[in-house]
Amino acid sequence: MRGGRAGGRHIDPALAADAIAAGDSPLTAREADVLLAAVGVAPVEDIATRVSLSPGTVRNYLSVAQSKLGASTRHEAVRIAQTRGWI
C-alpha cells in the first residue's frame, strides 16, 4: 500500500484478491506468532526462546497449527500460512 494524494491508500487489486481468496485465518494469534517465530529456525528450543514459551508448549502450538492447515510438517505449515498471508 502507498499513500494517495488525498491521504487515502492505494491497495494493489491482485493483493486484495489474494487476501480475499485466502479467507480468514484459522490460526489463533498465538499459533500465528509461534509459526512466525519458526520461520527459518530448526530447533523447537530456539522457537520457544523467541516466543517466551516452554518447548512443550511450542510443540503443542505447532501441532495444532499443522492440523488446522492440513500440513504434515511445521515447515509446510509455515509455508502455507505465509502463502495465504496469515503470518
Backbone bond lengths (Angstrom), bond angles and torsions (degrees), N, CA, C in turn:
res aa  C-N    CA-C-N  psi(-1)  N-CA   C-N-CA  omega(-1)  CA-C   N-CA-C  phi
1 M - - - 1.442 - - 1.518 109.30 -
2 R 1.311 115.50 150.85 1.458 119.01 174.24 1.521 107.72 -144.48
3 G 1.288 116.20 153.48 1.458 120.47 -178.18 1.510 112.01 -69.30
4 G 1.305 116.56 142.57 1.453 121.75 176.92 1.507 110.26 -91.49
5 R 1.323 116.09 177.20 1.458 120.22 -179.04 1.517 111.99 -66.36
6 A 1.320 117.49 -32.53 1.459 120.92 -177.63 1.528 111.38 -93.42
7 G 1.306 116.73 15.66 1.449 120.20 179.38 1.515 113.36 85.81
8 G 1.332 117.38 -0.21 1.459 120.87 178.03 1.508 110.72 -80.36
9 R 1.310 115.35 -175.31 1.461 120.32 179.47 1.512 109.56 -120.48
10 H 1.310 113.77 147.10 1.455 120.69 174.65 1.523 107.26 -105.94
11 I 1.320 116.72 126.62 1.455 121.49 178.01 1.514 108.02 -113.78
12 D 1.320 115.20 125.95 1.457 120.73 178.66 1.526 108.64 -59.83
13 P 1.327 118.94 122.93 1.469 121.53 -177.62 1.534 113.38 -58.49
14 A 1.331 117.35 -35.36 1.466 119.89 179.60 1.526 110.66 -67.03
15 L 1.336 117.03 -41.07 1.460 120.32 177.83 1.525 111.04 -65.48
16 A 1.313 116.37 -40.73 1.465 120.38 178.68 1.523 110.61 -63.34
17 A 1.319 117.39 -42.44 1.467 121.36 179.29 1.525 110.89 -64.38
18 D 1.330 116.55 -41.03 1.467 120.04 177.90 1.523 111.07 -62.54
19 A 1.324 116.86 -43.05 1.466 120.84 -179.38 1.518 111.17 -64.17
20 I 1.320 117.19 -40.56 1.465 120.92 178.92 1.519 110.35 -67.52
21 A 1.322 116.87 -41.81 1.465 120.97 -179.24 1.526 110.98 -64.92
22 A 1.325 117.72 -34.05 1.465 121.19 -179.02 1.520 111.26 -69.25
23 G 1.314 117.15 -26.62 1.456 120.56 179.84 1.518 111.66 76.15
24 D 1.321 114.17 -176.86 1.454 120.36 179.02 1.523 109.68 -73.19
25 S 1.302 114.99 145.37 1.457 120.49 179.25 1.524 110.72 -70.22
26 P 1.318 116.70 134.74 1.467 119.75 175.35 1.530 111.62 -81.25
27 L 1.323 116.32 -5.49 1.458 121.64 -175.54 1.523 111.36 -84.33
28 T 1.338 115.90 143.69 1.451 119.24 170.07 1.520 107.74 -73.72
29 A 1.311 116.38 166.48 1.461 120.18 178.75 1.528 110.50 -60.04
30 R 1.318 117.64 -39.81 1.468 120.49 -178.41 1.525 111.37 -69.98
31 E 1.338 117.44 -38.65 1.470 120.39 176.18 1.524 109.96 -61.60
32 A 1.320 116.19 -42.61 1.464 120.11 178.18 1.522 110.79 -63.68
33 D 1.335 117.20 -40.72 1.470 120.92 177.83 1.528 110.88 -59.78
34 V 1.329 116.07 -45.28 1.464 120.62 -178.31 1.531 109.88 -65.91
35 L 1.338 117.39 -42.48 1.471 119.53 177.78 1.526 110.51 -62.67
36 L 1.318 116.53 -41.74 1.459 119.73 179.23 1.526 110.75 -62.70
37 A 1.318 116.46 -40.09 1.465 120.31 178.02 1.521 111.49 -67.47
38 A 1.333 117.25 -22.38 1.469 121.82 -178.64 1.527 113.13 -81.61
39 V 1.313 117.10 -10.65 1.465 120.03 -178.91 1.525 109.28 -60.18
40 G 1.331 115.57 118.67 1.454 121.33 176.35 1.520 115.46 72.51
41 V 1.330 117.72 5.93 1.468 120.92 -178.87 1.518 108.95 -112.50
42 A 1.306 117.12 130.19 1.458 120.47 -178.47 1.528 113.62 -88.22
43 P 1.314 120.15 -59.80 1.465 119.08 -173.43 1.530 113.27 -71.98
44 V 1.319 115.19 136.35 1.469 121.49 177.76 1.527 109.81 -59.12
45 E 1.309 116.96 -34.95 1.466 121.01 -179.71 1.533 111.36 -60.33
46 D 1.330 116.96 -37.60 1.469 120.58 177.96 1.525 110.82 -68.11
47 I 1.321 116.46 -40.95 1.465 120.40 177.39 1.528 108.61 -62.30
48 A 1.334 116.79 -44.84 1.461 121.53 -179.53 1.526 110.92 -57.70
49 T 1.321 116.35 -42.32 1.461 120.22 178.55 1.521 110.76 -63.04
50 R 1.319 116.55 -42.25 1.477 120.95 -179.09 1.521 112.44 -61.73
51 V 1.332 117.25 -36.19 1.472 120.31 -174.88 1.527 112.67 -107.44
52 S 1.310 117.01 8.02 1.469 122.65 177.65 1.519 113.37 56.16
53 L 1.327 115.30 47.51 1.457 122.15 176.79 1.523 108.75 -129.80
54 S 1.318 116.41 165.82 1.462 119.52 175.62 1.528 108.91 -76.02
55 P 1.325 117.59 154.14 1.465 120.06 177.16 1.533 112.49 -56.24
56 G 1.326 117.93 -37.97 1.463 120.66 178.93 1.513 112.42 -63.48
57 T 1.322 116.55 -40.54 1.469 121.02 178.17 1.525 110.35 -66.20
58 V 1.325 116.06 -40.22 1.471 120.29 177.16 1.523 110.07 -61.42
59 R 1.334 116.89 -44.85 1.471 120.04 178.51 1.525 110.59 -58.40
60 N 1.338 116.68 -41.17 1.469 120.31 178.73 1.524 111.20 -62.93
61 Y 1.336 117.32 -47.60 1.470 120.42 178.90 1.527 111.02 -60.58
62 L 1.327 116.80 -43.37 1.461 119.88 -179.96 1.524 111.09 -64.31
63 S 1.320 116.89 -40.67 1.460 120.95 179.63 1.525 111.46 -63.17
64 V 1.316 116.10 -44.58 1.469 119.93 179.67 1.533 110.08 -65.56
65 A 1.325 117.18 -43.04 1.470 120.98 179.57 1.527 110.32 -62.28
66 Q 1.343 116.98 -43.93 1.468 120.68 177.53 1.521 110.20 -58.10
67 S 1.305 116.57 -45.42 1.454 121.29 -178.93 1.530 110.79 -62.18
68 K 1.316 116.61 -47.64 1.466 120.92 -179.35 1.528 111.96 -60.67
69 L 1.326 116.39 -34.18 1.465 120.91 -176.48 1.525 112.92 -93.93
70 G 1.336 116.95 -3.00 1.459 120.30 -179.46 1.513 112.55 68.36
71 A 1.327 115.90 29.94 1.463 121.35 -177.95 1.521 109.97 -97.06
72 S 1.325 115.99 147.85 1.466 119.86 179.59 1.526 112.26 -92.09
73 T 1.336 117.04 -17.05 1.464 121.40 177.35 1.519 109.17 -137.69
74 R 1.328 115.77 163.22 1.468 117.99 177.84 1.525 110.77 -67.87
75 H 1.335 116.61 -30.68 1.468 119.55 178.56 1.527 110.56 -65.44
76 E 1.326 116.14 -38.99 1.466 120.04 176.22 1.525 110.30 -66.97
77 A 1.324 117.32 -39.01 1.469 121.21 178.32 1.527 110.02 -62.24
78 V 1.321 116.96 -42.42 1.467 121.04 177.32 1.524 109.67 -60.32
79 R 1.334 116.76 -47.09 1.469 120.87 -178.82 1.526 111.08 -60.37
80 I 1.326 117.10 -45.41 1.464 121.12 -179.94 1.524 110.26 -61.65
81 A 1.318 116.52 -47.83 1.464 120.67 -178.43 1.529 111.57 -63.69
82 Q 1.331 116.91 -38.31 1.463 120.01 177.21 1.528 111.05 -66.80
83 T 1.313 116.01 -45.47 1.461 121.22 -178.23 1.524 111.26 -59.32
84 R 1.320 115.56 -38.00 1.464 120.37 -178.18 1.519 113.46 -87.73
85 G 1.320 115.86 0.39 1.463 120.24 176.34 1.520 114.40 76.17
86 W 1.332 116.70 23.36 1.462 120.62 -177.82 1.519 112.30 -91.77
87 I 1.325 116.99 -15.87 1.475 120.83 172.85 1.513 107.86 -136.12
